[in-house]
């Protein structure tokens, strides 16, 4: 209680009242008393009307409520000075701060307008206790807003009317008139539950102050966050980077959209995420940065599986040397030459030629020309997409010897 010493000049009766007030507020804070109880305590200790402006939760209580003084027009708590009490239109007021910003104000009102050290000290302790209580209530409300993941899942995945979308957005703790971004998340750790993955990514974004919501749609982890900031920058922060690194996450990011259009943002995010195997080493894929590549993410899985080229490569992958054959084919198509492929794969160029000839026999077309290379490379990339989606054999990475 060393903070109380500046208020105490001598231990007379007022000093004893001050010490009693301090003890009472310390007990109340330890019990996590309600805001109403804290105001009642301040009123009893000072013989005044005590009140609070709670910006976090939209409340303006007073104790006793029946004796509330007239409201002060155009009063903003942020206009009050920090760490000291000031008189404003018959009230002694003090700003309530949390993490460097004003979240409200506390006040006492008396018809005598005689303010003592006791009033100032009680306001100081009241502001401290109210900051904790308001933050606790706000956190609880935020948790309640998140308790309906089914609403968010339906909003993202479903085809709803504008009225239904507005209702679902509010149930998910979102504003119907605010733009959000959908992030689709996949992990290299197949054993990681999608809901856990969504929570990890959401927590990684929370320190930035963004509203985040996590759910699962079609067995894919989904995070919805507001579109006020560049996600690429936020995901590169130490907290987010560490969280994503631990779970081996790959993210696809859709375009900003209002809640009624989130289904489209979800489709874009899922399509971008699906292209991760085509772009080795890129953990965050933004739909608006993909250009024409985004069209590949819209190819239905069934159409990919039915493509003869993909089916042939899947058959090759089942052979003992299949993974290395696919790496050779992918590297050859990307580099465009035998010697360049041989250098990357640490092989003799004649061995590469032999393997390419054998692959051409299995595929049924030549890969020496530009069209053949593009066809084969596209088939390899699409196969890697399907392997990752189905959780099957780990896709071979181009340019790495087996």
CORQUI-V576987 format. One line per field, one symbol per residue. ss: DSSP state (H for helix, E for strand, - for the rest). phi: phi as a letter, one per 40 degrees, with the letter a starting at -180 (. if undefined). psi: psi as a letter, one per 40 degrees, with the letter a starting at -180 (. if undefined). Layout:
ss: ???
phi: ???
psi: ???
This chain:
ss: -HHHHHH-----HHHHHHHHHHHHHHHHHHH---HHHHHHHHHHHH--EEEEEE----E--EE-HHH---------HHH------EEE--EEEEEEEE--EEEEEEEEE-------HHHHHHHHHHHHHHHHHHHHHHHHHHHHH---HHHHHHHHH----HHHHHHHHHH-------EEEEEEEEE------HHHHHHHHHHHHH-----EEEEEE--EEEEEEE----HHHHH--HHHHHHHHHH-EEEEE---EEHHHHHHHHHHHHHHHHHHHH-----EEEHHH-HHHHHHHH--HHHHHH-HHHHHHHHHH----HHHHHHHHHHHHHH--HHHHHHHH---HHHHHHHHHHHHHHH------HHHHHHHHHHHHHHHHHHHHH------------
phi: .cdcdccbcacccccccccccdcccccccccfcccccccccccccbgbcbaabbccbgbacaacccbdcdcccfcbdcccccgacbcbfgbcbacbbafgbcbiababbaccfbbbdcdcccccccccccdccccccccccccccccbccccccccccbbccccccccccccgbccbbcbbcbcbbbccccccdcccccccccccddcgccbbbabbfgbcbbbbcccbccdcccccdccccccccbfcbbbbccdacdcbcdccccccccccccdccbdgbcbbcdcbcgcccccccccdccccccdcccccccccccdccccdccccccccccgaccccccccfbcccccdcccdccccccgacbcccccccccccccccccccccccgcdddcccgbcc
psi: fddeddehdigaddddddddddddddddddefiidddddddddddefihiiihgddefigiihiddehiiihifhhdeeiiifiiihhfeihihihihfeiheaiiiihiedfhhidddddddddddddddddddddddddddddeegdddddddddigiiddddddddddefiheeiiihhhhhiiehdehhdddddddddddddeeeihihiahhfehhhhhiifeihddddeeidddddddddefihhhhaiiiideedddddddddddddeddeghehdhhhdeedbdddddeehidddddehddddddddddeideddddddddddddddeidddddddefiidddddddddddddddeiiediddddddddddddddddddddefahhhhhiehi.
